[in-house]
Amino acid sequence: MGGCGIPEGPSSELTRVLESCARLSDQESLRLAEEDFMAGRAENVLARLQDLAPRNPGNARIPLMAARAIHRLALVPDPARIQNPREQEDRARKQWKALYQGLESKDPLVLGNLYFARALFSQDRDERASLIHKALKANPKHYFAMVLEGEELWRKGETRQASNLLKASVALSPTLAESWLLLARISLERGSVRLPRKHLETYLALRPLDRNVRKNLVRLLVHELNDGDAAIRELKDLLEADPKDVEALMHLGAAWWRKKDYHKAAEIYLRILTLNPGETRAALNLGNLYYEAYPQPVLAWKAYHYLMSLPPSDDPFGIMSQKLFVPTRLKKIEQILKEKKIPIPSPPRGILELRPPGKPEEGE
C-alpha cells in the first residue's frame, strides 16, 4: 500500500477483532470468500460467510461482504426467480439480521460489531440509526460503524460533522475505501475541487477496478481542474479494458479539447459516432468543437445538421440542444457564412463528411 500513497494502519487488538478470524481455517475461508466475490460468485460468498459468522461475531468484514453479495446477487438476471430482485434482497437482509440478533457477547469490541452488523442489515431508518449509536457506544473506535454514522450525518445535511467523523475513521484505518469516497463527495459539495481529487485517488488505489469512480475522477480532472494530461492517464486503463465505452470516450474527447489538440478531440467524437451514429452528445460536442475551437463554421454547420437529423433524444440536455440551442446556433453560423459570402453547404450524407481539416482519407 505504501507505493499507492496510503499510510500503513497500526496493528492493534481492534483491527485483529474487526478484520481477522481466530482460526486459520476460518481466515482461509474468508480469503476464498473474497476471491469468490471478486469473481462474481455471490452465492458461494454467502454460503461461506454464513458458516463463518457465528464463530467470528466480532469480524466486521463478514457482514460487510455479505451485504454487498446480497445486493449483487439481486442484480443478476434469473428467469427462474420467483421473487422480484427487491423482495429477494429484503428477504436475505432479514435472514442475516436475524443471524446476528441470535449472537451475544459481553466483550465490548464484539458487542459493538453485533450492533454494527444488525444496523447494516436493518431496513428501518430509525432502527438503523439507533443500532449505529449502540455500536459506537460499545466501541467508540469501531471504524466501520463510524462510516455508517458518517453516511447518516451526511444524509441529514450535517456535512461538517460527517467529514470530521470520516477523517477519524481513516485515521484509525487508512484503507477504509468507503470513507475516502464519501469524503470526496462531501468535499465537492462544500466547493472544493483539489481535495476531492486526493480522496478519489486514494479510493482508487484501494479499489482500482471501480470504473464509475474512475470516470468521476476523470470528470473532475477535465471539467474542474483542467488537467487533460492526468485525465488521459486515468482513461488509458478504462479504454484498454473496454475500447467501446462511450462515457470514457466522451471524457477523452473533452481531455484532448482541454489540451487544445482539437484534431484528436474531433477524431474521438467521430469514433463515438462510428460506434453509435445516434449519440447526440458526441454530435453536439463535435459541432461545438468546430464552432468554438477551430473555428470551422462550415463543418460546425454540418455537425449540427447531423445532430438535428437524429431521432429525438431521450436525454433532457439532448432534447434542449435539438430544440433550442442548435437551431439558434445554426442561424448564427448561416449569418456568418452570409457575411463571408460562403454558400450554405449541403447537409452531410454521413459521418465521413464531418472529418476535421487535414484528416487523411481512409487508405491514404
C-alpha positions as CSV (number, residue, x, y, z in Angstrom):
1,M,0.0,0.0,0.0
2,G,2.9,2.3,0.6
3,G,3.5,2.6,-3.1
4,C,0.0,4.0,-3.6
5,G,0.5,6.7,-1.1
6,I,-1.7,5.1,1.6
7,P,-0.2,5.1,5.1
8,E,0.0,1.8,6.9
9,G,-2.5,1.5,9.7
10,P,-1.1,0.4,13.1
11,S,-1.6,-3.2,14.1
12,S,-3.9,-3.5,17.1
13,E,-6.3,-5.6,19.0
14,L,-9.2,-3.6,17.4
15,T,-8.0,-4.4,13.9
16,R,-7.4,-8.1,14.8
17,V,-11.0,-8.5,16.1
18,L,-12.7,-6.5,13.3
19,E,-10.8,-7.9,10.4
20,S,-9.4,-11.3,11.2
21,C,-10.6,-14.7,12.2
22,A,-9.2,-16.6,15.2
23,R,-8.9,-19.9,13.4
24,L,-6.5,-20.2,10.5
25,S,-9.1,-22.3,8.6
26,D,-11.7,-19.6,9.0
27,Q,-9.2,-17.0,7.8
28,E,-8.5,-19.0,4.7
29,S,-12.3,-19.4,4.1
30,L,-12.7,-15.6,4.4
31,R,-10.0,-15.2,1.8
32,L,-11.7,-17.6,-0.5
33,A,-15.0,-15.7,0.0
34,E,-13.2,-12.6,-1.1
35,E,-11.9,-14.4,-4.2
36,D,-15.5,-15.6,-4.9
37,F,-16.8,-12.1,-4.5
38,M,-14.2,-10.7,-7.0
39,A,-15.1,-13.4,-9.4
40,G,-18.9,-12.6,-9.1
41,R,-19.8,-15.9,-7.4
42,A,-22.2,-14.3,-4.9
43,E,-24.0,-17.5,-3.9
44,N,-20.7,-19.1,-2.9
45,V,-19.7,-16.0,-1.0
46,L,-22.9,-16.1,1.1
47,A,-22.6,-19.8,1.8
48,R,-19.0,-19.3,3.1
49,L,-19.9,-16.3,5.2
50,Q,-23.0,-17.9,6.7
51,D,-20.7,-20.6,8.0
52,L,-18.1,-18.1,9.3
53,A,-20.4,-15.6,11.0
54,P,-21.4,-17.5,14.2
55,R,-17.8,-18.4,15.0
56,N,-16.5,-14.9,14.3
57,P,-19.1,-12.4,15.8
58,G,-16.5,-9.6,16.1
59,N,-15.4,-9.7,12.5
60,A,-16.9,-6.8,10.6
61,R,-15.7,-7.8,7.1
62,I,-18.1,-10.8,7.2
63,P,-21.4,-8.8,7.4
64,L,-19.9,-6.1,5.1
65,M,-19.1,-8.6,2.4
66,A,-22.5,-10.4,2.9
67,A,-24.4,-7.2,2.4
68,R,-22.5,-6.5,-0.9
69,A,-23.0,-10.1,-2.1
70,I,-26.8,-9.9,-1.3
71,H,-27.1,-6.7,-3.4
72,R,-25.0,-8.1,-6.2
73,L,-27.0,-11.4,-6.3
74,A,-30.3,-9.4,-6.6
75,L,-28.9,-7.6,-9.7
76,V,-28.2,-10.9,-11.6
77,P,-30.9,-11.7,-14.1
78,D,-32.5,-15.0,-13.3
79,P,-35.5,-16.3,-15.3
80,A,-36.3,-18.9,-12.6
81,R,-36.5,-16.2,-9.9
82,I,-39.9,-16.2,-8.2
83,Q,-39.5,-13.0,-6.1
84,N,-38.6,-9.7,-7.7
85,P,-35.0,-8.6,-7.0
86,R,-36.0,-6.1,-4.3
87,E,-38.1,-8.7,-2.4
88,Q,-35.2,-11.2,-2.7
89,E,-32.7,-8.7,-1.3
90,D,-35.1,-7.7,1.5
91,R,-35.6,-11.3,2.5
92,A,-31.9,-12.1,2.5
93,R,-31.2,-9.0,4.6
94,K,-33.8,-10.1,7.2
95,Q,-32.2,-13.5,7.4
96,W,-28.8,-12.0,8.1
97,K,-30.1,-9.6,10.6
98,A,-31.8,-12.5,12.4
99,L,-28.5,-14.4,12.4
100,Y,-26.7,-11.5,14.2
101,Q,-29.6,-10.9,16.6
102,G,-29.1,-14.5,17.7
103,L,-25.5,-13.8,18.7
104,E,-24.5,-12.3,22.1
105,S,-21.3,-11.1,23.8
106,K,-20.1,-9.2,26.8
107,D,-16.9,-8.2,25.1
108,P,-17.4,-4.5,24.1
109,L,-15.5,-5.0,20.8
110,V,-17.6,-7.9,19.8
111,L,-20.8,-6.4,21.1
112,G,-20.2,-3.2,19.1
113,N,-19.7,-5.3,16.0
114,L,-23.0,-7.2,16.6
115,Y,-24.9,-3.9,16.7
116,F,-23.0,-2.8,13.6
117,A,-24.0,-5.9,11.7
118,R,-27.6,-5.6,12.7
119,A,-27.5,-1.9,11.6
120,L,-26.0,-3.0,8.3
121,F,-29.0,-5.3,7.5
122,S,-31.7,-3.2,9.1
123,Q,-34.3,-1.8,6.7
124,D,-35.8,0.7,9.2
125,R,-34.1,4.0,9.2
126,D,-34.7,4.9,12.8
127,E,-33.7,1.4,14.0
128,R,-30.6,1.6,11.9
129,A,-29.6,4.9,13.4
130,S,-30.2,3.5,16.9
131,L,-28.1,0.4,16.3
132,I,-25.2,2.5,14.9
133,H,-25.4,4.6,18.1
134,K,-25.3,1.5,20.2
135,A,-22.3,0.1,18.2
136,L,-20.3,3.3,18.8
137,K,-21.3,3.4,22.4
138,A,-20.0,-0.1,22.9
139,N,-16.9,0.5,20.8
140,P,-16.2,4.2,20.0
141,K,-13.4,3.2,17.7
142,H,-15.4,0.8,15.5
143,Y,-14.2,2.4,12.3
144,F,-16.7,0.6,10.1
145,A,-19.6,1.9,12.3
146,M,-18.1,5.3,12.1
147,V,-18.5,5.2,8.3
148,L,-22.2,4.3,8.7
149,E,-22.7,7.2,11.1
150,G,-20.9,9.5,8.7
151,E,-23.3,8.5,6.0
152,E,-26.3,9.2,8.3
153,L,-24.9,12.6,9.2
154,W,-24.3,13.4,5.5
155,R,-27.8,12.5,4.5
156,K,-29.1,14.8,7.2
157,G,-27.0,17.6,5.8
158,E,-24.6,17.7,8.7
159,T,-21.6,17.7,6.4
160,R,-19.0,19.1,8.8
161,Q,-19.7,16.5,11.5
162,A,-19.8,13.8,8.9
163,S,-16.4,14.9,7.5
164,N,-14.8,15.0,10.9
165,L,-16.1,11.5,11.7
166,L,-14.9,10.1,8.4
167,K,-11.5,11.6,8.9
168,A,-11.4,10.0,12.3
169,S,-12.3,6.6,10.8
170,V,-9.4,6.8,8.2
171,A,-7.0,7.8,11.0
172,L,-7.9,4.5,12.6
173,S,-7.9,2.5,9.4
174,P,-6.4,4.3,6.3
175,T,-7.7,1.5,4.0
176,L,-11.4,2.4,4.5
177,A,-12.3,2.9,0.9
178,E,-15.9,4.0,1.6
179,S,-14.7,6.7,3.9
180,W,-12.4,8.2,1.2
181,L,-15.2,8.1,-1.3
182,L,-17.7,9.9,0.9
183,L,-15.1,12.4,2.0
184,A,-14.6,13.2,-1.7
185,R,-18.3,13.7,-2.2
186,I,-18.6,15.9,0.9
187,S,-15.6,18.0,-0.2
188,L,-17.2,18.5,-3.6
189,E,-20.5,19.6,-2.1
190,R,-18.6,22.1,0.1
191,G,-17.0,23.7,-3.0
192,S,-13.5,22.1,-3.0
193,V,-12.0,20.5,-6.2
194,R,-8.4,19.7,-5.2
195,L,-9.2,17.8,-2.0
196,P,-11.8,15.5,-3.8
197,R,-9.1,14.6,-6.3
198,K,-6.8,13.4,-3.5
199,H,-9.6,11.5,-1.8
200,L,-10.7,9.8,-5.1
201,E,-7.1,8.9,-6.0
202,T,-6.7,7.3,-2.5
203,Y,-10.0,5.4,-3.0
204,L,-8.9,4.1,-6.4
205,A,-5.6,3.0,-5.0
206,L,-7.7,0.7,-2.8
207,R,-10.4,-0.1,-5.4
208,P,-8.6,0.1,-8.8
209,L,-11.4,-1.8,-10.6
210,D,-14.2,0.7,-9.8
211,R,-14.8,2.1,-13.3
212,N,-17.6,4.5,-12.3
213,V,-15.4,6.3,-9.6
214,R,-12.5,6.5,-12.1
215,K,-14.8,8.2,-14.5
216,N,-15.9,10.6,-11.8
217,L,-12.2,11.4,-11.2
218,V,-11.7,12.0,-14.9
219,R,-14.7,14.3,-15.0
220,L,-13.2,16.3,-12.1
221,L,-9.8,16.5,-13.8
222,V,-11.2,17.6,-17.2
223,H,-14.0,20.0,-16.2
224,E,-12.9,21.4,-12.8
225,L,-9.1,21.1,-12.7
226,N,-8.4,21.5,-16.5
227,D,-5.8,18.7,-16.2
228,G,-6.1,16.9,-19.5
229,D,-2.8,15.0,-19.1
230,A,-3.9,13.4,-15.8
231,A,-7.4,12.6,-17.3
232,I,-5.8,10.9,-20.3
233,R,-3.6,8.8,-18.0
234,E,-6.7,7.7,-16.0
235,L,-8.6,6.9,-19.1
236,K,-5.9,4.6,-20.5
237,D,-6.8,1.6,-18.4
238,L,-10.5,2.2,-18.8
239,L,-10.3,2.1,-22.6
240,E,-7.9,-0.8,-22.7
241,A,-10.5,-2.8,-20.8
242,D,-13.4,-1.5,-22.9
243,P,-12.5,0.4,-26.1
244,K,-16.2,1.0,-26.8
245,D,-17.0,2.7,-23.5
246,V,-18.8,5.8,-24.8
247,E,-18.7,7.6,-21.5
248,A,-14.9,7.1,-21.3
249,L,-14.5,8.2,-24.9
250,M,-16.6,11.3,-24.3
251,H,-14.2,12.2,-21.4
252,L,-11.2,11.5,-23.6
253,G,-12.5,13.9,-26.3
254,A,-13.0,16.6,-23.7
255,A,-9.5,16.0,-22.3
256,W,-7.9,16.4,-25.8
257,W,-10.0,19.6,-26.2
258,R,-8.7,20.9,-22.9
259,K,-5.2,20.3,-24.2
260,K,-6.1,22.2,-27.3
261,D,-5.4,19.2,-29.5
262,Y,-8.6,19.8,-31.5
263,H,-7.8,17.3,-34.2
264,K,-7.6,14.4,-31.7
265,A,-10.7,15.6,-29.9
266,A,-12.6,15.6,-33.2
267,E,-11.3,12.1,-34.0
268,I,-12.6,10.8,-30.7
269,Y,-16.1,12.2,-31.3
270,L,-16.1,10.7,-34.7
271,R,-15.0,7.4,-33.2
272,I,-18.0,7.6,-30.9
273,L,-20.4,8.3,-33.8
274,T,-18.9,5.4,-35.7
275,L,-19.7,3.1,-32.8
276,N,-23.1,4.7,-32.2
277,P,-24.3,7.0,-35.0
278,G,-27.2,8.2,-32.8
279,E,-25.0,9.5,-30.0
280,T,-26.4,13.1,-29.7
281,R,-23.8,14.2,-27.2
282,A,-20.9,13.3,-29.5
283,A,-22.5,15.1,-32.4
284,L,-23.2,18.2,-30.3
285,N,-19.6,18.3,-28.9
286,L,-18.2,17.9,-32.5
287,G,-20.3,20.8,-33.6
288,N,-19.2,22.9,-30.6
289,L,-15.6,22.0,-31.3
290,Y,-15.8,23.1,-34.9
291,Y,-17.6,26.3,-34.0
292,E,-15.7,27.4,-30.8
293,A,-12.2,26.0,-31.1
294,Y,-11.1,25.7,-34.7
295,P,-13.2,27.7,-35.9
296,Q,-14.7,25.9,-38.9
297,P,-18.2,27.3,-39.4
298,V,-19.0,25.0,-42.4
299,L,-18.0,21.9,-40.5
300,A,-19.9,23.1,-37.4
301,W,-23.0,23.7,-39.6
302,K,-22.7,20.1,-40.9
303,A,-22.2,18.6,-37.5
304,Y,-25.2,20.5,-36.1
305,H,-27.3,19.4,-39.1
306,Y,-26.2,15.8,-38.5
307,L,-27.4,16.2,-34.9
308,M,-30.7,17.6,-36.0
309,S,-31.2,14.7,-38.4
310,L,-31.1,12.2,-35.5
311,P,-34.2,10.9,-33.8
312,P,-35.3,13.0,-30.8
313,S,-33.0,12.4,-27.8
314,D,-34.3,10.8,-24.5
315,D,-31.8,12.9,-22.6
316,P,-33.1,16.2,-21.2
317,F,-29.9,18.0,-22.3
318,G,-30.1,16.4,-25.7
319,I,-33.8,17.5,-26.1
320,M,-32.9,21.1,-25.2
321,S,-30.0,21.0,-27.6
322,Q,-32.0,19.7,-30.5
323,K,-35.0,22.0,-29.9
324,L,-33.4,25.2,-28.6
325,F,-29.6,25.6,-28.7
326,V,-28.7,24.0,-32.0
327,P,-31.4,25.8,-34.1
328,T,-30.2,29.2,-32.7
329,R,-26.5,28.2,-33.3
330,L,-27.3,27.2,-36.9
331,K,-28.9,30.6,-37.6
332,K,-25.7,32.3,-36.2
333,I,-23.5,30.2,-38.5
334,E,-25.6,30.9,-41.5
335,Q,-25.3,34.6,-40.8
336,I,-21.5,34.3,-40.5
337,L,-21.4,32.4,-43.8
338,K,-23.6,35.0,-45.5
339,E,-21.3,37.8,-44.3
340,K,-18.2,35.9,-45.6
341,K,-20.1,35.2,-48.9
342,I,-19.7,31.5,-48.3
343,P,-22.5,29.4,-49.7
344,I,-24.6,27.3,-47.3
345,P,-23.4,23.7,-47.6
346,S,-25.5,20.7,-48.3
347,P,-26.5,18.6,-45.2
348,P,-24.0,15.8,-44.6
349,R,-24.7,12.5,-46.1
350,G,-22.8,10.6,-43.4
351,I,-20.1,10.8,-40.7
352,L,-17.3,10.9,-43.2
353,E,-18.3,14.4,-44.2
354,L,-17.7,15.5,-40.6
355,R,-13.9,14.8,-40.6
356,P,-11.7,17.5,-39.2
357,P,-9.4,19.6,-41.5
358,G,-6.3,17.7,-42.6
359,K,-7.7,14.3,-41.6
360,P,-6.4,11.8,-44.2
361,E,-8.7,9.8,-46.3
362,E,-9.1,6.1,-45.4
363,G,-6.3,4.1,-47.0
364,E,-4.0,7.1,-47.6
